[in-house]
């Protein structure tokens, strides 16, 4: 009789986390994420998709998603409804769960944008302005915060902060 090989350590450690996440957030598991990083990426993609839909519904023209430049990546590039301004959009997503620590549920997603991230976004915007021969006034940086609730018990909350990061 052949002996069964033990499961890898990572599979044993993450199995309870994946099981809990599947229970709390079934809509995030289209491709069964295997790690906490995969779960965060799936949440980020879902938030970015919702943000892009929100922008398009409000007349913005989506130019690119996950646009890469030498300085980093912009979640969404879009134009204002009047088409006179290019916007670099940073999307931050969070899950509000009943069993999460109080501080986690009280902290808005926008608070996760550090000084380093602000500098990187400003660098990306400056690069895009130079590369496209845009005047400084024709580009801005927006933040969209998306809050999801466990088991999709409530519709997501979305907040759009226009021009909040100075260049």
N, C-alpha and C positions, 0 to 999 in steps of 0.2 A: 504494500500500500504506500502510495506517495505521500510524503509529508507536505503539509501546506506551509507556504512561506508566510511569515508574519507581515502584517501591513506595515508600510513605512511609517516612521514616527510622525511625519507631517500629516498623514491621513488620520492617525489616531488622535492627534492634538486638535485638528481643525474640524473633525466630525461633529462634535457638540455645537461648535459655533455655527457651522453650516446648517445644522438641523434647526437651531433656534432662529437663524436669519430666514430660513425658508418658511418657518411658521409665521414670523412677524411681517415679512416682506415678500410674499409670494410673487408679486409682479416684477421683482428685480431678477428673478431666476429663470431667464429664458434659456440660458446656456449653462446653468449650474456652475456658478463660480466656485473655484477651489480654494481660495484664500481670502483673507481680509482685504488685501489689495484689490483682488478681483471684485469683491463686493463694493468697495469704494469707487472703483472705475465704473461699475454698472450703475451705481447711484449718480455719479457724475455725468455719464452719458444720458441718463434719463432726465436729469436736470437741464442739461444743455439742449436736449430735444424740446423740452417744454418751453425753455426760454426762447429758442428759435421760433417756435410756433407762436408764442406771445408777440414777439417782435414783428413777425410777418402779418399777424392779424391786426397789428396797429400801424400798418403802412410802411414799415421798414423793409428795405430790400436786403436779403441775406446775400452777401458776397462770397463768404467762405466760412466753413466750420473747421476748427482745429487747424488753423493756418499756421504753418511753421515758417519762421524766419531765423536768421542766425542767433538772435538773442533769446529765442524761446518760442512758445506757442500761444496764440490767441484763441480762446474758446470759440468766439464768433466774431466775424467781421461783417458789418452791415452799413447801409447808408440810411440817413434820415428820410422820412417821407418826402421831403422837398429835394432830396438828392444833393444837398449842398455840403454835407459833412460825412466823412468816413468815421465809423465808430468801432473801437476795439472793446469788445464786451467780455468781461470776466464773469463766469457763472460759479456761484458757490451753493452747494446743496447740502441739506442736513435732514436727518430723520428724527422726528419727535416721537419718543417711545415712553410709555408709562413707567417702565422699570429703569430708565436711564437716570444717571445722577442729576440732581436738581440743577447744578450749574450747567450741565450739558444741554438741558432743555431750555434754560434761561438765556443761553448765549446765542445771539443771532448768527446766521451763516456769514454775514458780511464781516463780522469780527475776526474771521480767519484770514483776512487779507493783511499780511504783515508788511512792514516797511520794505523788506527785501522784494516782496511780490509787487508792491506799488512801483518800486524802482524798475523792476523788470518790465512791467506793463508800459511805463513811460518810455523805456528804451525801445520796446516793440513799436509803439506809436511813432516815435521819432524816426525809426528806420522806415516804416511804411510811408511817412510823410516825405522823407528824402527820396525813397525809391520811386514814388509816384509824383514827384514834383508838386506836392500839395503845400499850400501855406499853413502855418501853424494853427490858424483859426479853423481850418477845414478838417481837423481831426480831433476826436475827444475819446475819453476812456469812461465807459459806463460799467456798473456792477449790477448784476441781477442775482438776487438771493431767492432760493427755492427751498421751502420747508415741506417735507412729506411727513405723513402721519402713519404710525404702525397700522398694518392691515388695511391701508388705504381707507381708514375709518372716516376721514374728512378729505375734501379736495385739497390739493396742494396750495400753499400760500406763496405768491410770487410778488417780489418787490423790485422795482426798477429804479435804480439811482443813476440819473443822467449826469455825466460830467463831474463825478465825485473825486476823481484822482487827477491832481494837477500835474502838468508836465513841466 
